[in-house]
Amino acid sequence: MKKILPDNIQHVAIIAPAGPVKTDALDVGVDILHRQGLKVSVMPNVKTGSEVSYLSADIDKRLSDLHACWQDKSIDLVLCARGGFGSVQLLPEIDWELMRSRPLPLIGYSDITALHAGMLKHNAGIPIAAPMPLRYQQAFFDCNHADFTLKYLYAAFQADQEYQLKLPESMPAYEFIKDGKATALPFTANLAVLVTLCGTPWFPDLDKRILIVEDINEPAYKIDRYLTQLEHNGVLGKLSGLFFGSFTACSSKQDLNLIIKKFAASINGPVLKNFPFGHTFPLLSINMTRTMTVDSKTRLVTV
């Protein structure tokens, strides 16, 4: 197996800020990391459980694990075990001053959108959207084009090098819905989670950013609702670009295409669909502190 992380990352910590963790899937993910020669610390409350079935642990315990990662200077990278629900519960209690104390990367997506939004709002840590340990077997071994996922996870940590996005021929190509050119910082988001932050102190400043959205198990009318909320909040008109990733198990592809076309008119920049990001593999990892470039004339995206 190719290296998934650069040599300067030696010690990774796993937290579960949202949904409960299946021990067998976690063990597989940890084993993959160990085979990469990494020291792995599964934080104390990852497997604690909660009276509430859809949470990994109570708020104070999940918060304790998160803070401990920043306090332990030997930890080079924080991996969120999975998404689900619960990250948003931590936002009011997070010690943002502590998290600003060092540029520690935090990996996840889906429900982890809430943590990434707070990190961006408070200029804390390095938010990276990438595969999470409970899905490593599928991401790195079982899916078609696993090499794509591996390549761009490694690339997300190469601050001094640009990578042109190259899709294998048998992968669905991304499509320009609206032409344009943009060079901007990206922000990836589960659409439903992002919208729940509207009107809160943790909604990120997305002005001039390229917003990359995805979702799962949402009917088309809810996708329309979420985008309408962002439009009414003045978010869409300030973006440099909007990329639609995968909308896995969402109803009516025809309706979704019409929704994308409608909201493309609100964007002052390029709009893409079928971007390789979301609840599917292969997955493009995205470091939100690294500039992306997209140009409809060349049909190229650089990360």
HELIX and SHEET records of a PDB file:
HELIX    1   1 THR A   23  ARG A   35  1                                  13    
HELIX    2   2 ILE A   59  GLN A   71  1                                  13    
HELIX    3   3 SER A   87  LEU A   90  1                                   4    
HELIX    4   4 LEU A   91  GLU A   93  5                                   3    
HELIX    5   5 TRP A   96  MET A   99  1                                   4    
HELIX    6   6 SER A  110  ILE A  112  5                                   3    
HELIX    7   7 THR A  113  LYS A  121  1                                   9    
HELIX    8   8 PRO A  133  ARG A  135  5                                   3    
HELIX    9   9 TYR A  136  GLN A  137  1                                   2    
HELIX   10  10 GLN A  138  ASP A  142  3                                   5    
HELIX   11  11 ALA A  146  ALA A  155  1                                  10    
HELIX   12  12 LEU A  191  THR A  196  1                                   6    
HELIX   13  13 ALA A  220  HIS A  232  1                                  13    
HELIX   14  14 LEU A  236  LYS A  238  5                                   3    
HELIX   15  15 LYS A  253  ALA A  264  1                                  12    
SHEET    1   A 6 LYS A  39  VAL A  42  0                                        
SHEET    2   A 6 HIS A  11  ILE A  15  1                                        
SHEET    3   A 6 LEU A  77  CYS A  80  1                                        
SHEET    4   A 6 PRO A 105  ILE A 107  1                                        
SHEET    5   A 6 ILE A 126  ALA A 129  1                                        
SHEET    6   A 6 ILE A 286  ASN A 287 -1                                        
SHEET    1   B 5 GLU A 175  LYS A 178  0                                        
SHEET    2   B 5 VAL A 271  LYS A 273 -1                                        
SHEET    3   B 5 GLY A 241  THR A 248  1                                        
SHEET    4   B 5 ILE A 210  ILE A 216  1                                        
SHEET    5   B 5 PRO A 186  ASN A 190  1                                        
SHEET    1   C 3 LYS A 181  ALA A 184  0                                        
SHEET    2   C 3 MET A 292  ASP A 295 -1                                        
SHEET    3   C 3 LEU A 300  THR A 302 -1                                        
END                                                                             
